[in-house]
Amino acid sequence: MKNYKFILSGGGTGGHIYPAIAIANELKVHYPDCEILFVGAKDKMEMQKVPQAGYPIKGLWISGLQRKLTLQNLMFPVKVIDSLIKSFRIIRSFQPDVVIGTGGFASGPLLKVAAMMNIPIVVQEQNSYPGITNKILSKKASVICVAYENLERFFPKDKIKITGNPVREDLISIESKKWDALTYFTLDTTQKTLLVLGGSLGSRRINQLIAKEIDFITSQNIQVIWQCGKLYFEEYIHFARPNVKVVSFIDRMDLVYAAADFIISRAGASSVSELCLVGKPVIFIPSPNVAEDHQTKNAKAIEDKKGAVLLKENELDEKFEAVFSNLVNDEIKQNELGSQILKLAKPNATIDIVKEISKLLKK
């Protein structure tokens, strides 16, 4: 068998990095002797997370456009040109058989150059509303792996494959880990547990909400695991008490999901895909500050199928207490949300994406 080579690019947030790592791990299962290289953006979290997962990574000098006029925006064209040149050098040196992009700043120039060099490219679009980079790249992509239906509005229909988003393998069958999870987080076995997730970087608005409502939440015999993010940890650690665990980052997502009875979460694509697999009642509070407001669209796609509750940031002060109280006191509603969101899970997403990559190797 040929010693295949793959380049993967995805970064900026965990939502782009972890799917790329999951795909790399699955490629290693299918092609044990393959060589894998990651390309990310310098100074972004992929430069630490990818080596921790055991893969080499090269960094491009690239960042996104800011919404206001800044020096960083003026430098953007220079960074793009520099990244295109470096991408060309990386690809020419490594000579990959396929290049895979899971989103993030670096994937744009890298996949653009790969397409220009007639190397097959795979776009993995995680959201229900694609970003501008993937819309542009889709014209040259060999295949586009998506997680949501009805994306023909944005991508060539004949290239779309509905695979779902890659998720951590250890999230499958978490129910058997419930006792271990409660022990791991030193939780009370007689209380229900609320898990609060703000995404890998944390969420200021969700943190503000929980800080304001923590006494209301715990008064309902609910204990809390509150992932506030590294940026906000010092600001909120003083809320910690026996029934409120405040953490900056969670390494054992399998255990934290197993411990949870209810979940409050942002609606990034990876989080949504994981929560479908977990099958617990979820209140989505999407970030309104992301490109094309795609988190709201992700959450709406689940809410429309009666799989979650959607609360917008501008509704929190007015509606949160009533919505939360109704959920924790209505077991029928809890069971309905859990079963409906579970129907939307695609546990074989990573395998199905690698099958699509494998087809390109045979052409």
C-alpha positions in Angstrom: 0.0 0.0 0.0 1.2 3.5 -0.8 2.4 5.6 2.1 -0.3 8.3 1.9 0.2 11.9 3.1 -2.4 14.2 4.4 -2.4 17.8 5.5 -5.2 19.0 7.8 -5.9 22.6 8.6 -8.3 23.8 11.2 -8.0 26.2 14.2 -8.7 29.3 16.1 -11.1 27.5 18.4 -11.6 24.0 19.7 -14.6 23.7 17.4 -12.2 23.7 14.4 -9.3 21.9 16.0 -10.9 18.9 17.6 -12.7 17.8 14.4 -9.4 18.0 12.6 -7.7 15.9 15.2 -10.5 13.3 15.2 -10.2 13.0 11.4 -6.4 12.6 11.7 -6.8 9.8 14.3 -9.3 8.0 12.0 -7.0 8.3 9.0 -4.3 6.6 11.2 -6.7 3.8 11.8 -7.4 3.3 8.1 -3.8 4.0 7.0 -1.4 3.2 9.8 1.7 4.2 7.8 0.3 7.5 6.6 2.1 10.8 7.3 0.0 13.6 8.7 0.9 17.3 8.9 -1.3 20.1 10.4 -1.2 23.7 9.3 -2.6 26.4 11.7 -2.4 30.1 12.5 0.5 31.3 14.5 -0.3 32.3 18.1 -3.7 30.4 18.0 -4.6 27.5 20.3 -3.9 24.8 17.6 -0.2 25.5 18.0 -0.5 23.9 21.5 -3.4 21.5 21.1 -2.2 19.7 17.9 1.3 18.8 19.3 -0.4 17.6 22.5 -2.4 15.2 20.3 0.8 13.9 18.8 0.9 15.6 15.4 3.4 18.1 13.9 2.1 21.5 12.9 3.3 24.5 10.9 2.0 28.0 11.5 0.9 30.6 9.0 0.9 34.4 9.7 -2.8 34.9 9.3 -5.7 36.3 11.2 -9.3 37.4 10.6 -10.6 40.8 9.6 -11.7 43.0 12.5 -15.1 44.7 12.3 -13.5 48.2 12.7 -10.5 49.9 11.0 -7.4 48.7 12.8 -3.7 48.2 12.0 -4.4 44.5 12.0 -6.9 45.0 9.1 -4.4 47.1 7.2 -1.9 44.2 7.5 -4.5 41.6 6.3 -3.6 41.7 2.6 0.1 41.3 3.5 -0.7 38.3 5.8 -2.8 36.7 3.1 0.0 36.9 0.5 2.6 35.7 3.1 0.3 32.8 4.0 -0.3 31.8 0.3 3.5 31.8 -0.3 4.2 29.7 2.8 1.3 27.3 2.0 2.8 26.8 -1.4 6.2 25.9 0.1 4.6 23.6 2.7 2.6 21.7 0.1 5.5 21.5 -2.4 7.7 20.1 0.3 5.3 17.7 1.9 3.5 16.6 -1.3 0.1 15.5 0.2 -2.3 13.2 -1.5 -5.3 15.1 0.0 -5.7 18.4 1.9 -8.6 18.6 4.5 -9.9 21.9 5.9 -12.1 22.1 9.0 -12.3 25.9 9.2 -10.3 28.6 10.8 -8.0 31.3 9.5 -5.3 29.1 8.1 -7.5 26.7 6.1 -8.4 29.4 3.6 -4.9 30.1 2.0 -3.8 26.5 2.5 -6.8 24.9 0.6 -6.7 27.7 -2.0 -3.1 26.8 -2.8 -3.8 23.1 -2.8 -6.6 23.5 -5.3 -4.4 25.7 -7.5 -1.8 22.8 -7.4 -4.6 20.3 -8.4 -4.4 18.4 -5.1 -7.8 17.1 -4.0 -9.3 19.2 -1.2 -12.0 18.2 1.3 -14.0 20.9 3.0 -15.6 19.9 6.3 -18.4 22.5 7.1 -19.6 22.2 10.7 -22.3 24.8 10.7 -25.8 25.1 9.4 -24.7 28.4 7.8 -21.3 28.3 6.1 -18.7 31.0 6.5 -17.4 33.0 3.6 -14.1 31.0 3.4 -15.8 27.7 2.8 -18.3 29.2 0.3 -15.3 30.3 -1.8 -13.4 27.1 -1.3 -16.4 25.0 -2.2 -16.1 25.8 -5.9 -12.7 24.0 -6.0 -13.4 21.3 -3.4 -13.6 17.6 -4.4 -16.1 16.9 -1.7 -17.8 18.9 1.0 -18.7 17.1 4.2 -21.6 18.8 6.1 -23.5 18.3 9.3 -26.8 19.9 8.3 -29.4 19.5 5.6 -30.4 22.1 3.0 -26.9 23.5 2.3 -27.4 23.3 -1.5 -28.1 27.1 -1.3 -24.4 27.6 -0.5 -22.5 24.7 -2.0 -22.6 22.7 -5.3 -25.2 20.0 -4.7 -23.2 17.2 -6.3 -20.2 17.7 -3.9 -22.2 17.7 -0.7 -22.1 14.6 1.6 -24.1 14.7 4.9 -21.7 13.1 7.3 -22.2 15.0 10.5 -19.4 16.5 12.6 -16.5 14.5 14.1 -16.9 14.1 17.8 -14.8 12.5 20.5 -15.2 8.7 20.5 -15.3 8.6 24.3 -18.7 10.4 24.2 -20.4 7.3 22.9 -22.2 5.3 25.6 -21.5 7.7 28.5 -24.4 6.5 30.6 -22.2 3.7 32.0 -19.9 6.4 33.4 -22.4 8.2 35.6 -21.1 7.0 38.9 -17.4 7.5 38.0 -18.3 11.0 36.8 -20.0 12.0 40.1 -17.0 10.7 42.0 -14.5 12.4 39.7 -16.2 15.8 40.2 -17.0 15.2 43.9 -20.7 15.7 43.3 -23.7 14.9 45.5 -25.4 11.8 44.2 -28.8 13.0 45.6 -28.8 16.2 43.6 -29.4 16.9 39.9 -26.4 18.5 38.0 -26.4 21.5 35.7 -23.4 21.7 33.3 -22.6 25.2 32.0 -20.4 25.4 28.9 -19.1 28.6 27.3 -17.0 27.1 24.6 -13.3 26.5 24.7 -12.5 30.2 25.2 -15.4 30.8 27.7 -18.4 33.2 27.3 -18.6 36.5 29.1 -22.4 36.7 28.7 -23.1 33.2 30.0 -20.7 33.8 32.9 -22.5 37.0 33.8 -25.8 35.1 33.7 -24.6 32.3 35.9 -23.0 34.7 38.4 -26.4 36.6 38.6 -28.5 33.4 38.8 -26.3 31.0 40.8 -28.4 31.4 44.0 -31.6 30.9 42.1 -30.2 27.8 40.4 -28.8 26.1 43.6 -32.0 27.0 45.5 -33.8 24.3 43.3 -31.6 21.6 44.7 -29.3 21.8 41.6 -25.5 21.5 41.8 -23.4 23.1 39.1 -20.3 22.4 37.0 -19.4 25.8 35.5 -16.8 25.9 32.8 -16.1 29.6 32.7 -13.0 29.7 30.4 -9.4 30.5 31.0 -9.9 34.2 30.3 -12.5 34.5 33.1 -11.4 32.0 35.7 -9.9 34.5 38.2 -13.0 36.7 37.9 -15.4 33.9 38.8 -13.5 31.4 41.0 -14.9 33.0 44.1 -18.3 31.6 43.3 -16.9 28.1 43.9 -18.5 26.1 46.8 -19.2 22.4 47.5 -22.2 22.5 45.2 -20.7 24.8 42.6 -17.6 23.6 40.7 -15.9 26.5 38.8 -13.3 25.3 36.2 -11.5 27.1 33.4 -11.3 24.1 31.1 -12.6 20.5 31.1 -10.3 17.7 30.1 -12.7 14.8 30.7 -15.7 15.8 28.5 -17.0 12.2 28.6 -17.3 12.4 32.4 -18.7 15.9 32.6 -21.4 15.0 30.1 -22.1 11.8 32.0 -22.5 13.7 35.3 -24.9 16.3 33.8 -28.7 16.2 34.0 -29.2 19.6 32.3 -26.8 21.6 30.1 -26.5 25.3 29.2 -24.2 25.8 26.2 -23.1 28.0 23.4 -24.2 26.6 20.0 -20.9 26.2 18.2 -21.0 23.4 15.6 -18.8 20.9 17.6 -20.7 21.5 20.8 -24.1 21.0 19.1 -22.8 17.7 17.5 -21.5 16.5 20.8 -24.7 17.4 22.6 -26.8 15.5 20.0 -24.7 12.4 20.9 -25.0 13.0 24.6 -28.9 13.2 24.5 -29.5 15.4 27.6 -31.9 18.4 27.9 -30.1 21.5 26.6 -30.7 25.2 26.7 -28.7 26.8 23.9 -27.6 30.4 24.4 -25.9 31.2 21.0 -23.2 33.8 20.7 -24.5 36.7 18.5 -20.9 37.8 17.8 -19.8 35.1 15.4 -19.7 35.3 11.6 -23.1 35.2 9.9 -24.7 34.6 13.4 -24.2 30.9 12.6 -24.6 29.8 16.3 -28.2 31.0 16.3 -28.8 29.2 13.1 -27.3 26.0 14.5 -29.4 26.2 17.7 -32.6 27.0 15.7 -32.0 23.9 13.5 -32.2 21.8 16.7 -35.0 23.7 18.3 -37.1 23.3 15.1 -36.9 19.6 15.6 -37.9 19.9 19.3 -34.5 18.8 20.4 -33.5 21.8 22.6 -34.5 25.2 24.1 -33.1 28.3 22.4 -32.7 31.5 24.5 -31.1 34.5 22.8 -28.8 36.7 24.8 -31.2 39.7 24.7 -33.9 37.4 26.3 -31.9 36.2 29.3 -32.8 38.8 31.9 -36.5 38.5 31.1 -36.9 34.8 30.4 -34.1 32.7 32.0 -35.6 32.0 35.4 -39.0 30.9 34.0 -37.5 28.8 31.2 -35.0 27.1 33.6 -37.5 26.5 36.3 -40.0 25.0 33.8 -37.4 22.6 32.5 -36.0 21.3 35.8 -39.6 20.7 37.1 -40.9 19.0 34.0 -39.6 15.4 33.6 -41.7 14.8 30.5 -40.2 17.9 28.8 -36.7 16.7 29.9 -37.2 13.2 28.4 -38.7 14.7 25.2 -35.8 17.0 24.6 -33.2 14.3 25.4 -34.8 11.8 23.0 -35.4 14.3 20.2 -31.8 15.7 20.2 -30.4 12.1 20.3 -32.3 11.3 17.0 -30.1 14.0 15.4 -26.8 12.4 16.4 -24.4 11.1 13.8 -22.0 8.9 15.8 -20.2 7.6 12.6 -19.4 11.0 11.3 -15.6 10.7 11.5 -15.6 7.3 9.8 -17.9 8.6 7.0 -15.6 11.6 6.4 -12.6 9.3 6.1 -14.5 7.1 3.7 -15.0 10.2 1.5 -11.3 11.0 1.7 -10.5 7.4 0.8 -12.5 7.6 -2.4 -10.3 10.5 -3.6 -7.2 8.3 -3.1 -8.6 5.8 -5.6 -9.2 8.3 -8.4 
